[in-house]
Amino acid sequence: MLDVIQIQKILPHRYPFLLVDRVVEMEEGKSIKAYKNVSISEPVFEGHFPGHPIYPGVMIIEGMAQAGGILAFQSSSKEEQEAAKEKVVYFMSIDKAKFRQPVRPGDRLEYHLSVLKHRGNIWVLKGEAYVEGTLMAEAELKAMIVDK
């Protein structure tokens, strides 16, 4: 549905902090499914942890948030999408975060987000991260779209 080139037109993030490789499904204003291929060549594995690489939970949450940002921007009107070039999504809160299994190099991390509430520029999303159908992490994210 959206490849990494199209994602870079929506999100301001770049390597090594762009954490969404592809969007595979989206229902504007409701839900999104996206993924990131976790590679051993990522800089985070130099220190987390040598000899026992684990993808950090905070990076999983950030990837969920980036997918949610894509959903929020793509759910807006065409005029709002043009104005979005001057906007960014900020976290307001992360609630009910749970990490159930470690994510390792070679995993395809799938982000599933659904809208719990949307009012104005505030979005509340339920995020889940899966690898091969197994729930790895989950959280509720609250974010606000603001001017840069």
N, C-alpha and C positions, 0 to 999 in steps of 0.2 A: 504494500500500500504506500509506504514512504520509505525511501532508502536513506542512507546516511547523508547524501548530498542535499536532499530535500529537508532532512532534519536540521542540518546546519543553517538553512534559511529561516528556520523557526526559532531555534535555541541559540543563545550567544556562546554556549560552551564549545571548547575545542580540546584537542588532544593535549594532555592526557586525561582531561576531565569531562569529555563527552562520553556518557555512559549508556547511550542507546544507539544500537547499530541499525535497527530496522523496526518499523511499525507494521504489524501484520493484520491488524483489525482495529477499526475505530467506529464507534457510533457517537457522533458529535453530541456533546452535552451529557453523555451517559457513561461511556466506557472506552477503554483502550487496551490493546494487547501489543506488547513490544518485546524486543529481546536484545541482549548483549552477549556476545561471545567472549567468554573470559579466557584470556591468553596468558601463558607463562611469561611472555615478553613484556607485560605491563610493569611499569616502574614500581608499583605498590608492592610487588612480590620480592623486591630486593630486601625489604625490611620486615615483611609480614608473611610468613616467618621464614628465614633462611633454613632450607632443608625440610620444611613442613609448610608449604605455601597454602594460605587460607585467604580468600577474598574478604576484605573487611566488611563488617555489617554496616558501617556508616556509608560505604560505597553502594551497598545494595539499596539502602534507604534513599540515597541521592539519585540513583538510577530510577527508582520509582518516582521520585519527585520530578525528574526530567521528563519521564513519560507523561506524568500528570500535566506538566507545563505544555507539552505538545497538545494534549487533549484540550486544555483551556484555550490556547491560542487558536487552534483549528475549529473550536466550537463558536468562536465569535463571528460577527458579521464581516463582510469583505472590507468595509471601511475600518472596522476595529482591527482587522488583520494588517492593514496597511499601517495603522498607528502603532501596532505591536512592535514594529521595528525599533521604536523608542521606549519599549517597556521591558520589564524583567519580572520574573516570578520570585517572590521571597517566601521562605518558610515562616509561618507564624507559630506552628506547634507540630510536634510529632508525639502521638499518643499510642498507647497499647502496642508498642513495638515488641516483637518477639522474634528471636532467631532460633530456628528449630534444628537446622542441619548446617554444617559448613559447606561453603561453595568453594570449589577448587579449580585450578587451571584446567581448561578443556571442557568445562561445563558451559552449556547454553542457558543463561539465566533469563527466564521469561517473566516479564512484569505484567501483571493483570491489575488494572485500576478501574474502580467504578466510582461514580459521583454519589456521595451521600447527601451533599447540600451544595447549592450554588446560589449566591445572592450578590449581585453587583460584581465587584472585582475579587470577592472572597470565594474560594473553592475548598470544600472538605471532601477528601477522597479516601476510600479504603484501598490499600495497596497490598498485593500479595506477590511474592517472588517464588517461582517454581524452577526446578531442574528435573527434566524428564517426568513431569507429572507429580513430583514430590514437593510439598510445601516447604520452602527453606526459611522464609521470613515473611512477616506481615506487620502492618502498621496503619494507623490513621494519620493522614497528613492534612494540615490546614495551611493554605497558601494564599497570598494576595498578589495580584498583578499591579505593579506600580511603575511610575515613570523612572527611567534610568537616571 
